[in-house]
Amino acid sequence: MKKLGIILVALIFCGIMYAQEGRMTISLNGEWQFDQTLEAFPPVKYTRKIPVPGLVHLATPRIDQYEKFFKKPDNVELEEQFNFLNRDYIPKYNWYKKIIDIPAAMRGREAFISIKKSQYVTQVYVNGIDIGSSMECYTPVEFPISHALKFGGKNEIIIKVGDRAWLPSQAPGSIDKEKVHYLSGIWDDVEISFTGKQRVHKALLLPSVAEGKVTAKIMVRSLYPPQMLYADPMWDKCKVTIDIYEKKSGIKVARQTIEGSAKRDNNTVLVTEIPMTDIHKWTPDDPFLYKGVISIFDDLDRLSDTKEISFGMRDFGKKGKHFTLNGEKIYLRGSNITLQRFFEDPDCGNLAWDKEWVTKLMSEYPKQVNWNAMRICVGIVPDFWYDIADEAGIMLQNEWFYWQNHGWNDQTRQEFTSWVWSDGNHPSIVIWDAINENWDDYIGNILVPELQELDPTRLWDTGYMTADEMKNDQMDEPHPYRALTLMHSDELNEYFTKTPYDLGKLDEWRGFTHLLDAGSPQLVNEYGWIWLWRDGRPSKLTVNNYNYFLGENATPDQRRELQAYWLQLETEWLRVERSLAGVLAFCHLTNNYGFTGDWFIDNIRDLRPAPVFKWFKHCFSPTAVFINVTDERYTKHIAPHIPGSQLVFNLIGVNDLNASVDGTITLKLYNDKGTEVYAKSQPIVIYEYGKVNIPYLLNLPDMPGGYLLTAEYLQEGKTDPVVSRRYIKVVSEDTDFKYCEINP
């Protein structure tokens, strides 16, 4: 009854209080008082409310400079990058305040406040006492607060969060030349937890399917006072038990105990290996999860703390130029999330913390279009996003907010190490990504090898660093933007005459042969350069693209059709090159009205997909057959076919699976009215992880016009065909024609 009374009091005064055996936790998520100041002094009066987690744009009433942060442009202007120093707002301090009740029964327990993510520069006060500050924006901020609490009474917690303009030089990353505004705020969970004198500060449960074990690394935080007098103890005995259960069934499958000692007023890492039998492997098709329960007992065998961790049994690595999952080759197919850019989207609101919305974005939609992977790009995400990926079977390349150079080595080491400890239990994270499109010798050659000792279960990517710059190059992230030069070209007709862009030709690699020659896995995680804003206007980087191919007066529907066709053909181009380890299109979520764009229409809250998203289901199909023909509708350098002539080309079949597949190809030709004027079927076998070329000769119609050529591949046992398409022009002279368009 006493325990029930404590929980009831917490529910009344604090919101949510929950207990694990050995640990009691009060969630501080929810509504806080809020305001801003120009100076580093707290406001005399708090005039706003704000949700935690969230960012300062969610305050009500709105912050004074809200309209500057979310101004919608009237027109699209070609622009390549933005200099953060040219900011158009006044930096302010952001103050969060909350009054909570701490039950008297917690007296004698050790209390910590934990802020999972808060940007930029966070300082905590409890009952007027300065608890501490941190410049870490993407890893947990944690402080002991027992000395400042009033047990059995109300407690005032104030958190000050600074502006990006004041982030110290030491802090790694946090610059993106395609961002304009950097919103501050507490953007992940906040809680107070109570334990005994020995606490599970951090823990990693690192799987090895091949060796049938889990390596447990437990960081024990001792809250005993340090040695003050000669012969006072420096260490205390402790016992750590790790119990492993199947997460859903609750069946216990393993147990291990560590007998050790923890250094007083310090962190001590204890390591053990836990044998695992009858392993249920985590895969994209079967994302099976385990739960580890870690308990610490003091030298009198009293329970001091308990922490639960969700994890999965999976091995991710590489063999030659390809990735492996649980010992088998796997091709990554997917897209990118740029959440930090989405934060400055006028329609962002609270969506980043809406679990139903995030689940649809991160789980339901990717599965619909045959994606098994995602790159968390230029900035990581709230912790529950990774939970969703764990449960959905989405493999993640998890990239730090590091594009332009920023940060000192010691601080980078501290934050990257904390990053691995904090996020390293998510089976969905298979690649740590330190840098985007940049180089850093310290990170690539000193820090990454050190962190691989801490976590050997994942690969590391270091931006544009290759084997020429790194001693151990585990993978590369090439960005083959074939249309990049359009934004720098004033005379596009002259440019394309000299350098024709063979959209749809699947064996054209001019300018990108280094991808084929590289010795490490090549994960193409950006390509396209054909972005649109959600209202159908070109993005800042793609004005020239659409003006050249469609003209300045093109409609949103015309641009969306070109975008869908363009990205389908470029995805096919990349997927037929079987030496590539993965293909991730850019971008699944970003800031509307920005330099790039995502593949949704109108208000992002509705997640209404643009036409390109529907075609992704086809070009990202694990097994597919693609047409190797250069487009003749949009490209301007291909001579039209003479009526009644013959078209000779290849069909190319690809298979990402570890078994051969049988199927049927049906080639069809449609005239501009959508009437089928040709159809022929034939069987096809595509061997495991393979590629097959099928020569084809097509007699073209005598009737001039614009035609649509499709290849429908139906895998045996499936009901829906995978469609590849090409527009071709059959005319006696170069004349524009209409084309029929089909919906996937």
N, C-alpha and C positions, 0 to 999 in steps of 0.2 A: 504493500500500500504506500509506503514511503516513496518508492521509486515512481509509482504512478502519480503521486502528488507532485513530484518534481517535474514530470513531463507535462502535467496539466498546467502548472505555473508557467512553464516555458512556452507552451502553446498560447497562453493568454497574453504574455508580455513580449514575446520575441518572434513569434511566427512559427517556425518549425524547429523542433528539437528531436534528435534521434540518437539512438544508442547502439553501439556495437559493444560486445562484452569487452570491458577494459577501456573503452573510449566513449565519451559522450560528446556530441557535436551539436552546436546551435548554428543553423543556417541564417545568415544575415542577408540573403537575397530578398528582394522585394522593394518597397518604397522607402526612400531616404529623403531627408531634407537636403536642399541644394541651393547654392548660389555661387556667384563669381565675383572676384575682386581684381583690381589692377595691381595692388601691392600684396606682399606675402603675409598679410594679416587676415584673420578670419572675418567674415562679414558680421556686422553688428546684429543683423537680423537675416534669417533665412527666408526668402520669399518664394522659393520654388520647391517642387517635388520632382524626384527623378527615380526611375527604376534601376535596380542593380540585379543582374548585369545589364549594361547598356553603355551608351556614350552620351556626351553632353547635349547632343541634339534632341534627346528624348525628354529633356527637362520641360516641365509645365509650370507657369507660363514659359514660352520659348525664351532661350537666351537672346540677348540683345543683338548679336551679330548673326543670327540664324540665316537671314536672307543672303548674307555674303557667302556663307558656306554652301548654300544650295541654290544659287542663282542659275536659272535655266537660260541657255544662250538663244538668241533670236535667230542667228544664222550659224552655219557651219563654216569655219575657216581652217584652211590647211595649216597644221601646226605639228611640229615634230616632238617637242619636249617643253617642259616647264621648269623654270628655276625656282626652287622653293624659297630662296631669299627674296624673291619679288612678291611677298605675300601681301594680300589686300585687306588684312584684318589686324586687330590689336590683340596680342597674346594676353591671356588672363589666367589667374589661378582659379581652380575649380575645387569647391569645398562640399564635401559630403558629411552629413551629420545624422546619427541614429542613436536613440536612447533604447537600451535593452536592459532587461532584468536578468541578473545572474543568480541562480538559486543558491541559497546558503549551503546546501549539501555539497556544492562544488568546492567549498573551502578546503584547502589542503591538497587539491589537485593542481597539476601544472597546466596552464592555459596558453594556447597559441592562437593568434589570429592569422588566417591564411587568405590571401587575395590571389587567385589563380593567374589573372592577367590584368594589368592596369597600365595605361600609357598616358602621359610621359612624365617620369619622376614622381614617385609616390611617397608621401610622408604620413605616418599614423600617429594620432594622439588618443590616449585613453584617459578619461577623467583629468584632462589637463596635463598629463605626463607625455613627453615626447618619447614615443616607442622606438622610432627609427625611420629611415628612409631608404629608398632603393631606386636605381635608374633602370632596373629590368622591366621591360614592357611586355615580354612574351613568355615569361616563366614565373612561377609562383613567388610572391612576396610573403614571407612568413616571419613573424616576430613573437617571442615569448611575452606575455602580458599579465601573468599572475600578480606581479608586484603592483600593478596599477588598478586592479579590479576591486570593486566593492561587492563582496559576496552577500547575498540576501538583500540587495538593493538595486537601484537603477544606476546604469553606467552610461556615460556619454562617450561615444566613439566618433571621432572626426578624422576624415581622410582627405588630405590635400593632394590634388593631382595637377601637375604642371602642364605647360604647353610644349609642343614639339620644338618650338623655337629655342627652348632652354634645355633640351636634352644634351647632356655633357658630351664632349668630344670622345670620351672613352667608350660610349655605348655603341655596340656593333650594329651596322646596318641602319635601317629606318629612313632610307631615302629612295624615292621612286620618281624618276623623271617624267612619268606619265600620271602623277598625282598632283593636284593643286592644293587641296586642303587636308590637313591631318587632324582629325577630331580626337580630343582627349576623352578619358573616362575610364571607369572600372568596367571591363568588358568580359569578365568571367566570374565564376562563383566566389562568394566571400563567406567565411565561416569562422567560428571559434570552436576549438576542440579542447577537451580536458582529458589528461592521461595521468599516469603515475610518473615517477622520476625518470624512467627510461621509455623513450618514445620511438615508434617507427617513423623516422623522419622522411626517408625515401626508400623505395624498394623497386627492384627489377626482377621479374621472373622471365628469364631468357630461355626460349625453347630450343631443343635440338631433336628433331624427329629422327635424323640419321643415327644419333647416338642413344636415343631412347631416354632422354633426361631433360630436366629443367635445371638451369643454373640460377640459384637464388642469391641476389646481392642485396643485403639489408643494411641500410645506413641507420645506425642507432644513435639517437640524440640523447645524451645524458644531461639531466637537469640537476644532478648533484653539484654542490658548490666545488670549485676547483681547490686544489691543494693550497692552503694558506700557511700552515706551519710545518716545520720539518717533521717528517714521519707521518703526516696526514696522508690518507689514501689518495692515490691518483686514478685508480681503476676500481671498478666494481664488477662482480660477476653478474652475468645475465644468461638466460636461456631463451632461445628463439625457436618456436615451432612453426612449421609451415604445413598446413593442411590443404590439399588440393581436391576440389570437387568438380564434377560436371555442373556447369552453371545452371542449366535448366532443370535437370533431374534432381540435383542435390546429392547425387551418389558420390561418396568419398572414394578417391582413386589412389591417393598417395599421402604420405606423411614423412616429414624429416625434422630432425632437431639439431640445433647448433648450441653447443656449450662454449661460451666465450666470455670476454670481458669488454666493458665499454669505458673509455676514458672519460673522466669527469669533465663536465662543462665543455663537451666537445662532441664531434661526430666520429663514430667508429663504424667501419664497413666490415660486416661479417659475410662470408661466402660459403655456400654448400651446394652440392649437387643432389637432385632428387630423382631417383630412377622412376621412369614412367613405362607402364606396359599397356598393351591394347590401346594404343594412341589413336584418338579420333582427330584426324588432321583438319586444320583450317584451310579452306580453299574458297575461291569466289563462288563456286556452286554449292558449297556446303560450309558456311562460315561458323563452324562449331567452336564454342567458347568454354573455357574452364574458369574457375574462380579459386584464387589462392587466399587463404586466411592466415595472416601472419600475426603471431602473438608473442609478446615479450614478458618474461617472468623475471623478477628480481632475485637477489641472492637468497631470499627467504621463500622463494617459489610462489610469490604473490603475483597475480596478473597485473601488469603495468600498462599495457596497451595492446590493442588489436586493430589491424588494418586489413581491409579486403581489397583484392586486386583482380580485375578481369583480364584474361589473356588467352591466347590461342597457340596451338601447337602447329607451327609451320616453319619450314626452312626456305629462306629466300637467298639466292646467290646468283652466280653467273658461271657459264661454261662457254669458252670461246667468245663469240660476239652476241650471245643470247643470255637472257635471264632464265633462272630455274626456280620452280616452286616445288618444294618437297621432292627434289631430285629430277623433276621432269621439266623440259623446255616449256616456257610460257611466253606468249606474245602479249604485250600490254596494249590495250585499246581504250581510248577514253578522251578526256578533255582536261580543262584547267579551271580552278576557282581562284579569283583575286579578291578576297574578302576585304582587304584594306582599301582597295579602290571602290568596292561597293559601298563602303561606309560613307563615302561622299556623294552617293547617289540620292537625288531628291526623294526617291520613292523607297529608300532603304527602311526608314522607320525602325520598328523593332523586329523586323523579319529575321535578322541574324540570330535572334534568341527565341524564335518561334519553332519549337521542335517538330511540329507537324509540317510546316513549310520546308524546313531544312531536310526532313526525311524525304519529302517528295523530290526536292532538288538533288540530294546526294544519293538516294537509294532507288526510288521508283523510276525516275526518268532515265538514269544511266542503264538500268536493267532493260528498259524498253528498247534501247538502241544498241545493245550488245557491247556496252562498255564494261570493262572489268577493272579500270584504273582511273585515277584522277591525280593531277598535280595540284597541291595546295601551293599557290604561286605568290611570290613576293609578299610573304607574310602568312603566319599560321592562323589557326582558327580556334574558337572556344572548344573546350575539352569535349563537350557532348557531341560535337560534329564527328570527332574520331570514334566515339562510341557507336554512332550511327553507321559509319563506314565499317567498323568491326562486325556489326550484326548483319550488314548487307553484303559483305564479301567484296568490298571495293578496295583494291590495293592503292596505296597513296605514296606519291613522291612528296615529301614534306619539306617545303622550302622556307628558310629563314627570310625575314624582311631585309635582304641584303642585295642591292643592285649597284648603286654608286658607292664609292668607297667611304666608309665611316666606321671608326672604332679603333681602340687600342688593343694590343695583343692580350694583355692580362685580363681585361674585361671580356673580351671575346671568348677566351678560354673559360672564364667563370660562367658566362651565360650559356654557351653551347653545352658545357658539361651539365648544367642544371636542366637544359632542354632535353638531353638524352635521358636523364634520370626521371624527368617529369612525364614525358610522352612515350617512353620506351617500352611500355607494356601493351601498347595497342598493336594487335597483329596486322591491322590494316596498313600501318606505316611500314613499308618495306625498303624505302630509300630515304636517307637523310640528305637534304639538299642545302648546302651551306651558302651558295652564291648564285645569283642569276646574271648571266652574260657579263662576267667579270673575272678577274684573276686576283689571287692573294696567296703569296708564297707561304706565309706563316700558316694560314688555314690549311692549304693543300698539302704541305709537306711536313708540318710539325703537329698541328692540332688534330687533324683528321686521323692520322695513325694512332695518336694517343686515345682518341675517343673510340676507335675500333677495338682497343683493348677493353674498354668499358662495355661496349655492346658489339660483339662480333656477329650478330644475327642479321645485320642489314648492310647494304651497300651505301657508299657515300658519293654524291655528285658535287663537284666544285665548279659549276658554271662552265666557262669556256676553257678551263684548264684541261689539257690533254696529256698524253704520255710524254710530250715534249717538255711540259712544265712540272710534271709530278713523278715521283718515284714509283708510286703505286696508283695508276689511273684505273679506277674500277669501272667507270662508265663515262660517256660524254652526252651532252644535251644539245645537239645541233638544231638550229632554227632555219630551215631552208625556205626563206621567204622569196619565192621566185619573182614576185611582183613588187618587191621593196623599192626597186629603183624608179618606179612610176612617180613616187612623190618627189623625186629629185629631178625629174625630166620635164623641161619646158616644151620641147618639141617631141611629143609622144609618137607621132607618125614616123618621124625620122628615127627615133629610138627603136621602134618595133621593126622597122625595115632592116636595120642593122642587127638587131637582136630579137628575132621573132620568139614569141612566147607560145609554145606548143601545148596549150591547155588540152589535156585529155590524152596526150601521147605518153604511154606508160613506161617507155624505156629511154626517156630523154633526161640526162643527168649533167648537162653542161653547167659548170660552176659549182657542182656539189659532189664531184667524184671523191673528195676526201672522206665523205661518209662511208663510201664503199671500201676505201683502202684502210680505214682505221682498224686497229686490232682489238679495241674494247667495245663493249655493247654500246650501240648508238640509239638512244631514246629520243626520237623526234617529239619534243613536247611543245613546239610552236610551229605553225605554218599557216598559210592562207592569205593574209593581208587583204581581206575583203570584208571588213567589218561594217556593220550598220548600227545606228542607234535604233531604239525600239519603235520609233515613229517612222522608220524607213528611210531616214536621211543618212548619208555617208558619215562615218566617224571622221575625226580630225585628220587621221592618217590616210584615209582612203578617198578623199575628194577626187583626186586625179583618176583613180581607177574607174569610178562610175561615170565621170564626165567623158572619159575616153571611150569606154565600151558602150555606154547607153545615151550619152548626151546629158546636158545640164538639166533638161526638163523631164527626165525620166520620172515615172511614178514610183511610189514605195513598193507596189506589187512587182514592177519590173525589176527593181533592184533586188528584192527578196528572191525572185526567181533566178537571177544571175548568181547571187550569193550561194543559193542552194546547189546550183549546177556546178559552179566553180569549186566549192569545197568537196562535193562528191567526187569530182574528177581528180582533185589533188590528193584526196584520201586514197583513192584507188591507186594513184601513182606511187604513193609511199608504201602501200600495203603489198603491192606485187614485188617490191624489193625485199626479198626474204632475209637478207642479212641485217635488216633493221630490227632492233629488239622491241620496239614499240612505237605507236603512233598516237599522240595526244593532241587533239585539235584545240585551237585557242580562239574563243574562250567561252566557257559554260556560264560564268557569272562575273560581271564586272560593273563598273560605273557607267550608267547611261550618260550621254552627253560628254563622254571622255574621248581619249585618243583612240581607243579600240571600241569594242562592243561585244554583247553576248547574243544569244539566239532566241530571244523572247520578244514578244510584241506587247506594246502598251504598258500598263502598270505591272511591274514585276511581281506584285503580290499574287496575281492570278496565275503566274507561270504559264502563260499562253505561248506555246512553241511557235517559232517561225518555220517556214517551209524547210529550211536547211535541216532542222532537227529531225523532220520526218524522213529525209533521205539518208541521214546518218545510220538509220537502222539497216540500210542496205549496204552502204560502203564499209560499214564496220562489222558486217556479219562475219562470224568466224570462218565460214566457208562461203565462197562467192566466186562468180565468174564475171570478169570485167572486159570491156571492149577497148582494144588498143587502137584508137582512132583519134586524131586531133580534131577538136571542135571546129565546126565550120559556120556556126551561127554568130558567135561573138568575135572570134579572132578574124583579123582582116588580111592576113598574108597568105591564106590557103586558096589556091585556084579552085573554082567550082568544078564539079564533075559534069561531063558531057552526057546528056540524056542517052540511055541505052548502053552506057559503058559499064565496065566492071570495077568493083571495089575489092581490093585484096587487103586483108588485115588479119590480125591474130585476136583470138579470144584467150584470156589468161585466167586460169583457175587458181585460187589460193585456198589453203587449208591450214588453220591455226591449231587444229586438234591433233591429238596423239594417236589417231586411228584413221585409216583410209575411209573415204566417204564416196558413195555412189550417188548419182543424180542425173538429171536431164537438163539440157540447155535448149531453150526455144528462142530462136532469133526472129524478131519481128520488125517490120518496117511500116511506118504510118505516114500518110500524107498530111497536108496542113489542116485537113478537116477532121483528122483523127481516125480516118478509115484505114484499116489494116490492109496493106497491099502485098504483104509477103509474110510467110510464117513457115518455119521449118524447125523440127526438133531432132536432137540426137543425144545419146547417152554420154556420160563422162565419169571418169574415176579420178579423184584427186588424192594422192597419197599423203600420209601423215606429215604435218608441218611442210607440205609440199607446194609446188607450183607446176602448172602444166600449160603449155602453149598449144593452141588449136588453130591451125591455119584455116582461113575462111575466104571463099570467093563468092561475092554477091553480085548478081546481075541487077543493075540499077534500072529504075523505070524509064520509059520513053517520055513520060509526061514531066516537063520541067516543074520545079517547085522546091520548097523546103520540106525536108523529111526528118523524121525521128526514128533512129535505129535503137532497138532495145535488145538486151540479152537477159532472158528470164531463166535463172538457175533454181531448180527445185531439187533440194536434197532429199534423198530417199527417206521416207518416214515423216517428212515435214508437210505442212499444208500451205504455207505462204512462200511464194517465190522471192528470190533476191534479184533486184533489177539494177542493171547498169544501162546507161543511155548515152547517146551521142546525137547531136544535130548535124546533118549533112545537107549540102546544097547541090541540087542537080539543075543546072541551067546552061543554056547555050551562050549566054553572056552574063556578066556580073550584075545581077539585079537583086534587090532585097525582096524576100518572101516572108510570109507568115509561117509560123511553125505551130504544130499542135503541142500542147503541154499536158502531161499526165500527173495525176496525184498518186503518190506511193500507197 
